[in-house]
Amino acid sequence: TMFVAGVTDEWIDCFLPSFTVYRASGILWFIFLVLAQVLFKNLVLDTLLAAYFKGSEAETKQEAETQAAGIFHAFDTLSLVNPSLTDNRRSISKDVFLDFTTTLATSPRMKPLPANMASMLYDHVGCMTAEKFCEVAVLIQSRRFWVTMRDSRLAPRFKSLQKLVWEPEEAPAFDSIMNKILLVNLVLVVVESGLNLKYNWEPDWMDYLEMCFSVVYLGEVAVKL
């Protein structure tokens, strides 16, 4: 009966008949429950999970090694097209790198990289050594980047506001103003809490103040955006 209960889902149906007739069998069933349902099942699950994670780690490691070998092989090939040395290390010229990204975009598995974006990427990296090329190759493969304008189109019209929000870098004046407003809001919250606890009442003008603070905070977010 315990074997049937251990290998099927009918544990209750196996347990109840024997326990109803022989109450003392509950002790035996309790021991069975601890051993079979808790210890043995957890042991099997731990074994399966350990084997899965081990195989997954090995596959991930092999994939990373293969990818790294391919990247360095590509660097060796590209650095021979137009050889140049920087600090006694081989590097890839900008023209070769741009041709590489153009050719790479023809692959159906790769998203095209615009020429201006590739040029900006090369200028940002500087000297395209083997280490830098490896980082850039991983970045191109993931395509988790995009080019945006440094400032908003409205920035030239609001130079004074931009200076107020971002300067000085350590403690902008706009943040100091908002911190003072936040302290006033904190005082309002404390007063409201005291009135609610003591009188279960608060003046109507406090609701208008809360609305004003909400509008101010919304304006803060809009200005920083």
BELPE-V808650 format. One record per residue. N is the residue number from 0. PHI is phi in whole degrees, 0 to 359 (* if undefined). PSI is psi in degrees with one decimal (* if undefined). Layout:
# BELPE-V808650
N_PHI_PSI, N_PHI_PSI
This chain:
# BELPE-V808650
0_*_-42.3, 1_293_-32.7, 2_295_-43.3, 3_297_-40.9, 4_294_-31.3, 5_282_-29.9, 6_256_-0.4, 7_232_179.2, 8_264_6.7, 9_265_48.8, 10_293_-43.4, 11_294_-41.1, 12_295_-30.5, 13_281_-32.6, 14_284_-43.6, 15_297_-45.8, 16_301_-45.8, 17_289_-37.4, 18_289_-30.8, 19_291_-38.8, 20_278_-45.4, 21_239_100.0, 22_296_-30.7, 23_294_-19.4, 24_292_-12.6, 25_299_-32.7, 26_295_-43.4, 27_295_-40.4, 28_293_-33.6, 29_295_-44.4, 30_299_-42.1, 31_298_-41.2, 32_298_-43.5, 33_295_-44.1, 34_286_-53.0, 35_281_-47.4, 36_278_-25.4, 37_254_-62.8, 38_291_-53.2, 39_293_-42.3, 40_294_-41.3, 41_296_-37.1, 42_297_-43.2, 43_295_-43.5, 44_296_-41.9, 45_298_-39.6, 46_295_-44.4, 47_295_-43.6, 48_294_-40.1, 49_297_-42.0, 50_294_-38.7, 51_294_-48.1, 52_294_-35.8, 53_296_-45.2, 54_294_-37.7, 55_294_-42.2, 56_296_-40.9, 57_295_-40.2, 58_294_-42.1, 59_296_-41.2, 60_296_-43.1, 61_295_-39.8, 62_296_-41.4, 63_294_-41.2, 64_296_-41.5, 65_295_-41.4, 66_295_-43.4, 67_297_-41.2, 68_297_-40.3, 69_294_-38.9, 70_295_-45.8, 71_292_-33.2, 72_294_-39.5, 73_296_-38.4, 74_296_-43.3, 75_300_-39.5, 76_291_-45.2, 77_290_-34.5, 78_289_-15.4, 79_272_-13.9, 80_293_-47.8, 81_224_80.3, 82_300_134.4, 83_210_144.9, 84_246_136.1, 85_228_114.7, 86_56_42.8, 87_62_23.8, 88_235_142.8, 89_290_148.4, 90_214_166.4, 91_255_132.5, 92_286_163.7, 93_293_-40.4, 94_298_-42.3, 95_295_-40.2, 96_295_-40.5, 97_295_-40.2, 98_296_-36.8, 99_296_-46.0, 100_294_-34.4, 101_293_-43.3, 102_292_-38.2, 103_295_-30.8, 104_292_-17.4, 105_284_-12.8, 106_288_134.9, 107_293_-17.2, 108_268_-4.4, 109_245_138.7, 110_282_139.5, 111_296_139.9, 112_252_113.8, 113_304_149.7, 114_297_-38.9, 115_293_-34.6, 116_290_-40.9, 117_297_-39.2, 118_295_-42.9, 119_295_-37.3, 120_296_-42.8, 121_295_-43.2, 122_296_-34.7, 123_291_-39.8, 124_287_-38.9, 125_90_-120.6, 126_285_120.5, 127_273_78.0, 128_278_-178.3, 129_297_-41.9, 130_294_-43.6, 131_294_-39.0, 132_295_-36.1, 133_297_-44.0, 134_295_-42.7, 135_293_-38.9, 136_297_-42.8, 137_296_-38.6, 138_294_-42.3, 139_295_-39.1, 140_295_-39.2, 141_281_-31.7, 142_54_39.3, 143_265_48.7, 144_208_160.1, 145_205_161.9, 146_259_129.7, 147_230_164.8, 148_288_143.3, 149_296_-42.8, 150_237_162.2, 151_291_159.3, 152_295_-22.1, 153_272_-5.0, 154_302_-43.2, 155_300_-25.6, 156_276_-17.2, 157_233_51.0, 158_298_-41.9, 159_294_-39.9, 160_292_-39.1, 161_297_-41.2, 162_295_-38.2, 163_294_-35.4, 164_279_-37.2, 165_250_-9.0, 166_237_143.9, 167_291_157.5, 168_298_-35.9, 169_288_-38.7, 170_211_83.1, 171_299_147.2, 172_297_-35.1, 173_296_-39.6, 174_295_-36.7, 175_296_-40.9, 176_296_-44.3, 177_293_-32.1, 178_295_-38.5, 179_293_-40.2, 180_296_-37.3, 181_295_-37.2, 182_295_-40.6, 183_297_-40.5, 184_296_-37.2, 185_297_-41.9, 186_298_-41.3, 187_298_-42.3, 188_296_-41.3, 189_296_-43.2, 190_296_-43.1, 191_298_-43.0, 192_297_-41.3, 193_296_-42.4, 194_294_-39.0, 195_293_-38.7, 196_288_-36.2, 197_271_-42.3, 198_242_-8.0, 199_54_43.2, 200_201_151.8, 201_210_148.0, 202_296_154.6, 203_293_-30.4, 204_294_-20.1, 205_291_-34.4, 206_296_-39.1, 207_293_-36.7, 208_295_-40.4, 209_299_-41.3, 210_296_-39.2, 211_296_-42.5, 212_297_-38.9, 213_297_-41.3, 214_294_-38.8, 215_296_-44.4, 216_294_-36.6, 217_295_-39.8, 218_296_-35.1, 219_300_-47.1, 220_298_-42.6, 221_295_-39.8, 222_293_-41.0, 223_288_-29.2, 224_290_*
